[in-house]
Amino acid sequence: IVSDAWPGLDDVLAVGTEVLVARTADEALRIVRGMPEDERRAVGDAARRRVLGAHTAAHRAAELEAHVMELLAGHPS
């Protein structure tokens, strides 16, 4: 994954190992063209593991449900 920088990106994916950051289109091209295939695949595989392990719709629904339950119980986090 190549992304632009945005606040909170590093809360979702580890920059450098799960996502690569480019500030310009030329920088994105340099990343894609200059990185060996095995390294690109390793970054993609790491991102896939992270997303499937923590960022699916099911994870988000469970997180929302936990927050709602805390609010209903009068104990917001």
Secondary structure, 3 states (H helix, E strand, C coil): CEECCCCCHHHHCCECCCEEECCCHHHHHHHHHHCCHHHHHHHHHHHHHHHHHHCCHHHHHHHHHHHHHHHHHCCCC
